[in-house]
Amino acid sequence: MDNIMNSPAYKAAREKAQELLKKLTLTEKIGQLSQFGNSIYSSEEKIYEDHFREGKVGSFLTLRGAEKTNKIQSDLLEMQRTPIPAIFADDVIHGYRTTFPTPIAQSCSWDPELTERCDAAAAKEAYAAGLKWTFGPMVDIARDPRWGRIMEGFGEDTYLCSQFAAAAVRGFQDNGKTPLLACMKHYAAYGACVGGRDYNTADVSLETLHEVYLPPFKAGIDAGAATVMSAFNDVNGVPATANHYLLTDVLRGQFGFKGFVVSDAGAVGELIAHGFAADPKDAVCKAFSAGVDMIMAGDMFNDNIPALLEEGKLKMEDIDRSVLPILTLKYLTGLFEEPYVDPDGEKIFFCEEHLALAREAGTQCAVLLENNGILPLKNVKSIALTGPLTHPCGQAHLLGGWCGIADPSRTVTIEDGLRAAIPDANINVIPGATFVHMDKEDIDAIASDAAGSDVIIAVVGEENGMAGEAGSKADLDLCGSQEDLILALCDTGRPVICLVSAGRPLVLSKIKDKVAALLNIWQPGTEAGNAVADLLTGKVNPSGHLTTTFPYTVGQVPIYYNHPSTGRPASGRWRFESKYMDCPIEPLYPFGYGLSYTSFEYSEISLSSDSIAADGELKVSLTVTNTGDQDGAAVVQLYVRDLVASRVRPVKELKGFKKVFLEKGASTRVVISLPAANLAFVNSDLEWVVEPGQFKLWIADNSADERFEFDFEVT
Ligand code: NOJ
């Protein structure tokens, strides 16, 4: 696949980098491996002047904006002995100023191209602000919604996440035109943190590591990802940031990665707290020798690498090997030719095109979980709007985590969206609901006020700080008294439409059957209110499908659809089987689930053959008909199960999907290809193999749908 890392421009950039490298002093080389945050520049002691003069700075993080980055860049270039522009990096996770839905939400669109478009737009805004590098996409598989960083990734499924990983890389890097270099993170198995507790240990078998956690990284690298970030956690006892097997043997050796690795913030120093390094010098030696090229952030490389070279623990060729890709990428992004950006470029922030995309994305990512027919709203005269997210603070929370660069005051609130969409309705906004405990009298007061309207809309969920980094939670219920509020609203007898905005799957079992409709809007971003109003009024038909399992209770966690087969599956026939005594074995909503205002029928399903060779391909064709009375999009999902194998296989695995838009009454023929190579798994010798044998295949609307089951064989 053509991408910036295998382009002729890359080759030319590398040649220039090789020439420059020959001219650098040791200090300048190590400087290229060192990233600094805000503190170096704003420091009273002006240490930056020394650092700039000596060439001890290669990159900055979280310094942004055309004016600011231009100023820093010009100071740096003027002071350095050998002028080498710095590369400015930041966390552009779901938009820069215009904020798009969070990545977990985006994955629910089942439309990787949507992510490519959102990230391309984000890249343009970030590029205008002087950035050339983002710390994204996060491609950690997350099977545990207690882990707050589940919001930053693309869900629990490896196949789906891999498609989104590649799309995000393409979007950010724009094939080299105005590239925001991508950084695949967090390498690796960060999402496997035990107990869903951030920064915690990950203990995964090598088979699972290779089969479940690593493929999205490989997919991003194949799409040309320029950089990778090493994770905080240890993987089977070796910190990812000092893991030679992961960073060198697998990443460079097996995956052919040619870019550079940056450590996560402070992760090199944390090798000491891990008990894996004795002191800063030892930590630098271990991280660098394992394959970390650039340190985020600070002077640890500047301070310790010279001594490590003198002691013979590191070699100059190791340093050169790390500096080369950094210089290459600086040439490739055009930094040497044009180290500054035109401040006028920032006019692109919140441009109409980006706002329209944010609105579209908001509608494509929401998942309709319940609907008794109340939606789409028709001829509604009066609406009571309540819940903590209707307050002004909702403007920030509806953006989700990692929106530090966004502007919450630009967020379209749910109220504003509804007023614009249904101008004739009387909207009664009822304050008083909070994310924390509320007294019964206050809840009752809200409910009795709400009872005066035809329909109640309750916007509940999480504050944005409750998910994201360090946002782990042990309880997944709606926090505070939100559940009581919803139940009290339901008791009024008025239909309650509950909108859930959160960074993770929440436990919704107590309200599921009480509300008239349940729409998981995630954290939709700048155009939240407009997108939600489009969905509620039926201007856009919901088509999002879950990419993480929604548990019935937190006690089921970790719960994911593609779990290995047990010898005692739950059948309900006797006691001694794999189940819980006190809650269902099934989740509340399965992976792949999502409702629509219309209905779809799958018919005339046929397989191109009932047997394929291990290097062959199966084609599954079907007719999809929109049998309802609204236009809408179906997400056709293809799952397989390998019936007998040399390792226990998952009960079901997603291996293909297609999202199709159909006008009401329309039909189309859909073909999904299943290359036998996609049936490969990692055997006990850590080799990817396609083993011959019998497989089951399902064409389904979600991972629990077994209406259309087929058999085929791999020979
Ligand atoms: C720490 C986070 O783990 C990482 O994802 C982020 O990119 C860096 N901080 C920089 O903000």
Residues whose N, C-alpha, C, O or C-beta is under 5 A from the ligand:
A	BS01	NOJ	D91 F135 D264 A265
